[in-house]
């Protein structure tokens, strides 16, 4: 069950980015300017990319900045969780004898 949740959590933001880009390509082009930034955001920080494109046309206020920072923390936690969760897989990495 845990693996299913992890797969869902990894796929959901990327599906949202793809659906958003497919439905309104002009908005996403205006938000990022270059397809390279969109591709990097899609691969590395999908939640932040999604919320940035959602809030960018109307401008960033107090609440949207908070949501954007939370999305960035979720993306960073996703990367850090994978690193932290696999720390025991490397023998001798954390031995302090």
HELIX and SHEET records of a PDB file:
HELIX    1   1 UNK A    2  UNK A   23  1                                  22    
HELIX    2   2 UNK A   25  UNK A   32  1                                   8    
HELIX    3   3 UNK A   35  UNK A   44  1                                  10    
HELIX    4   4 UNK A   46  UNK A   56  1                                  11    
HELIX    5   5 UNK A   62  UNK A   85  1                                  24    
HELIX    6   6 UNK A   87  UNK A   89  5                                   3    
END                                                                             
